[in-house]
Amino acid sequence: TRYVANILLARGYKTWQHHFADNYAMDWSNHFGGKAGSDEVSAFASTVLRFGDNYVDNFNSHYPYMREEASLLDATKGHKGFGYALSLGVTGQALAYSYILSEARKKGYAITENHWNTIYYGGLEFFYNNNKFTFLYQSQSPYVRQEKDRDIVGSFLYSYRF
């Protein structure tokens, strides 16, 4: 058993917004930040394009890189009625240290980490009043050079705004 302490600092900007007829909208967000802790030290930069109808005017959709629900940050008002959003994004990560990979080398595994990783993301969200359903698909380049296949993850998330 090992305790872990981390600090995650992230900054993002909604750099472009466009509204079409009948409430269709698009926005483009860019994020950057870093993580420092006892299990990982890394920095990242990301961009996400979102298209939809009557979606929450928030910072961005569910952001899988942070591994937590960040989508209701900066939401200025509650959501009314049905809406949806489709999001596509890419993240670049610079990995300086990984506890797991460091321990594996100490145990004799002949592995070399990839210091540069890419993460591709696609997500579909449905909103109804304060309810949100998110389906996401994420493909990530491997952390070790010996692995040739990308890691692919899909998930479902439900959140309710109080």
Disulfide bonds with the S-S distance in Angstrom:
none
